[in-house]
Amino acid sequence: MTKFIILVSLLWLNPTEMNHTHFQITHLNDKPLNFYSTRQCLAHVAENVSDIRAYISAYHEGRAVVNKIMCIPDRRLPHDET
């Protein structure tokens, strides 16, 4: 069964500070996020979009903002569960 993950595309306010262009959301309240359909993943994103944006801003100390939030198939190997 395919799992889906939340992947956030970032815009850096100062391109010289850019160290990555995407950020994966894996947990909520210390619990792993597991989605088994794009519909389920997108529903979670819609319910939590403000929190996702705030988390990204805080994590990157205001140097990056959300460009796009996507739900994509998880391509990690089964033993890569984190």
N, C-alpha and C positions, 0 to 999 in steps of 0.2 A: 504494500500500500504506500502510495506517495505521500510524503509529509511536505508541508509548505512552511516557509519561514518569512519573517518580515525583514525586508532589506530597505534601508533608508539611503537615498542618494543625497550627498551633502554639497552645499555651496560654501566655500570658504571666503570670509570677508577679506582676508589678505592671502592671496594665492601663494605667497612665499612660505606660509605656515602650513600649507596643505601636506598632510602626510598619508592620507587615504581619502578615497572618494565615496566610499560606502560604509555603512555601519549596520550590523545585524542586531536586531532585537531578539534576545533568546529567552528572557525570563520576565516575570511580573511578580513582585513580592516574593522573591527568592524561589519561585516555582517555574519550572520550564514551560515554555509555550509550545504546544503541539497542536498543529492544525492538519486536518486530513482532507481539506478541500479549500479551494480558493475562496469560495463563498464564506466559509467559517473564518478564514484569515482576514478577509476584507471587512467582515462584520466587526471583528475585534478592532481592526484599525479604525473604522468609523467611530466606534464607541470610545476610543482612547487617543484620537488624533491630537488633542490638545496636550495630553500627558506625554505623548511621544515627542512632540515638538519641544516641550519644556525640558524633557530629559536630555535630548540632543544638545540643546543650548547650554544646559548646566554642565553636562559631561565635557563639552569642548570649551567651557568657560566663555561662551558668547562669541567665539571665533568662527563658528560654523553654524549654518542654519539648514533646515530641511529643504531640499529641492523637490524630492518625490518620495513617496512611500509605496513600496511594492510588495506583493505577495508572490513569491516564486518557489518552484519546486526545490526541496532540499537535496543537493547533490552530494552531500557528505556520505562517506561509507558508513554502514550500520554501526561499526565499532567506534565511530567518531562522535558519539552522543556526548554533548557537553551542556 
